[in-house]
Amino acid sequence: MENDQICEHIKDIKALKLPKELICEECIKTNSTWVHLRTCQTCGMTLCCDDSPNTHMTKHYHATQHPVVSSAMPGERWLWCYKDEVFADY
């Protein structure tokens, strides 16, 4: 991806926040399941993706306006900005 196609929210990230554990913190509270995990690059919370039944990371974005998440899945290296709908590999 060309650098000029990456939004300012992604450009502002200097160091990635990594998941503390490979769990959805909200699914654990309700004994629910998840498909994939995402880590918020503003606060570091790790939550489930939109393919999961509870879509906790999208709900987190709507509640907090924290724009950028990274994949928390081993081997995946990408960022997504909810606000600008921009995807970037890293």
URQUITA-V462321 format. One record per helix or strand of 2 or more residues. SS is the DSSP state (hx for helix, st for strand). FROM is the first residue (numbers start at 1). LEN is the number of residues. If there is no record, write none. Layout:
ss from len
SS FROM LEN
SS FROM LEN
This chain:
ss from len
hx 3 3
hx 8 4
hx 25 6
st 37 4
st 46 3
hx 56 9
st 68 4
st 78 4
st 86 4
